């Protein structure tokens, strides 16, 4: 059972299959499971909202038996509502869509909850945290992109971590329950800063799959102290 954000002591590590060898995705999912990571992050790209194409619901369904952890499906698509039912049926636990791709975000959050899934909302580096504020009471997850979405292996944009601090302060002040996730350029050098800003979930791709000992890499990230009491002014 997942802990409330205010009670978590360890970071959640969510390796991203975007950085895996796509010809061996089942082996990559098994590697994540063996490492002790709690979540698998699945980047669904439509070639429209972001340039590349990745995979669809069938790939997620085929991978589901190979990884018992939480499936965190990140929809980087236009009209994300068209994909909710398929990915829910495929085994997603969290369905996260982009604020920038949706007009009726509150309606979409409700639609995800009606499917029995956790609802997440993501913002790209150019979108301020304030744009999320009216929707925070209904969210289970907020995903702050710390790179421009679409490609793995990018360098974290440090200015984006200020949004994590704002979201952590809002959660504390208003007794919200969402988790805060950071995605983009997360490795052993940048993860401590993400945790210090208040991140609960560390999405990591290239750093995980290039690690000589993935289990040790995951242990190190899990053990990073949280700074969720950061001031809203940061």
N, C-alpha and C positions, 0 to 999 in steps of 0.2 A: 504494500500500500504506500502511495506517495505521501510524503510529509508536507504539511503546510509550509509555505516559503519562510515564514517567521521562525519555524522550528528546525529548518535544515541546518546541518553543520557541515556537510560535505557538498562540494559542487557536483552537479550532474554532468557527466561527460557524454557528449552525443557525437560520435564519429560520423562524418558525412560520406556516404557512398559515392558522391560526386568525384572524389579523388581516388576511388578504387579502379582496378582493372575491370572494365565492363564485360570482358569475356569470362570473368571468374567472380561474378557478383555473389554467388552462394558461398564461395570460399571467403570472400571479404566479410559477409555477414557473420559467418562462423568465427572469423578472426575477431570481430567486434565482441561477439558473445564471450569468447575465451578470455578477452582482455579484462573483463569485469566492468566494462562500460554499461550503463543502465539503459541508454537510448540508442537508437539508430536514426540518423537524420537522412531523409530522402528528399532530394531536390528535384522537383518536377518542373521542367522548363518547356515552354511551348513554342519557342522560336519567334515569339511576337512580343510579349512583355519583356523578355530578355532574348538576346540573339540565339543562344544554342537550343537544341532539342536534347532531352535526356530520355525519359522513359514514362510509361503510362501505368495504369492501374494493374494491368496483368503482371508486370514485373514485380510490383509490390506484393501481389497475391502469391506469386511464385516464390518470393523471398521469405514470406511470413513463416513457413515451417522451419527455416534455418536460423531464426533469431527469436528467442522468447521475450526479448526486452520490449520497451516502449518504441513504437514506430511513430516518428515525428515527421509528418509529411508536410513539406514546405512548397506550397503552390505558387510558383512564379509564373503566373498565367493571366491572360485577359479572361474576363468572365469566369472567375474561379468557381462561382456557384454551379456551373455546369459539370463540375468534377467531384463535388462533395460526395454524392451517393456512391459513385464507383470506387473512390478511394476508401470510403468508410467500409464498404463491402469487402474490399481487398485486405483489410486488416489494420488500417491506420488507427492509432490511438489519439493523436493530435492532428488536427487539420488547421494549417496556418495559411492565410491568404494575405495579400498585400493591400494596405489601405489605398495605395495609389491606383489600384486596379479595380476598385469597387466604389460605387456610388451609395449603395444601400448596405453599408457595413453592418449595422445593427441587425437588420433582417438576416444577413448571411450568418452572423454569429448564432442567432436563434435557430437557423436551419441546421447548423452543425450540432448544436445541443439536442435537437429533436432526433438526430441520427444516433444519439447516445455517445457522441465523441466530445473531446475537449476542443475548445475553439481558441485559435491563436491569430494574432494580427501582427503583421510585419511592416516596418518602414525602411526605406532606403536612406542612404546618408544625407540626401538633400531635404528630407522631411523632418520637421522638428517634433520633439516629443509631445509638445502641446497639442498637436493634431490628434493624438490618441486620447486625450483626457476625457472627452464625453463618453467614450466607449469602455473605459477601464473597469467599471463595475461588473461588466458581463464577461470579461475575458479570463481565460485560464492561463494564457501565455502571451507575452509580448516579445517579439523577436526584433532586435535591433541589428540591422545590417551594418557591419563595420567595414565593408567594402562595397563597391558597386556590384550588384548581383549579376550572375551569369557565368563566372569563371572561377575555378579553384586556384589556389596558390598565390592569391594576391596579398598585399601588405595591408595590415590593419590601419585604418584611418583613426588616429588617436582622438581627434575631436569628437568622434561619435560616442565615445565613452561618457561624455558629459550627459548625454540623454539617458544612459543607464542610471546615473546618479539621480536625475530628476524623477525617473520612474520608480526607483527604490524609495525615494522620499514620499512620493504621492501614495505609494502602497502603504507605507507606515502611517502616514497622517490620516488616511481615510479607511484604513482597515480593509484594503483590497486583498485578494487572494492569488493574483496571477503570479506566475513565474516569469523571470526576466532572462531571456536568452540572448547570447551574442554570437554572431555568425560572420566570419570573415577574417582571415589572417590570425587565427587563434593558435598559438603554440606555447612552448614553455617560457618564452620571453614576454609574450603579451598577455597570457592568461592571468598572471598575478594582477595586472592593471584592470582587467575586466572584472575580476573578483572583488578588487578593492573598490570599484565603482558600484558594485551591488549585483553583479550578474549571478544567477543561480545555475544556468545551463550554458555550458561551453561547447559550441559546435566547432569541431576541429576536423579538418580533412587531410591535407597533405602532410601535416606534422604527425598525425596518427599513423598513416599508412607508410611513412618513411621511417618510423621509429624502430630501432633495432629490437627493442623489447616493448611491445605495445602495452602489456600489463603494467610494467613499471611506469610508462608514460601516463597511463590512466590514473594510477595511484598518486602520482605527483600532482596531477591536476585536481583530483578529488580532494587532496589535502590542503589546497590553498585556502587561506582564511578569507572570509567574506567581509566586505566593507559596506553592507547594506544600510548602515546608518548614515550614509553620506548626506550632506546637506543638499536641499533642493536648489540652492544657489550655485552649485558646482556646474 
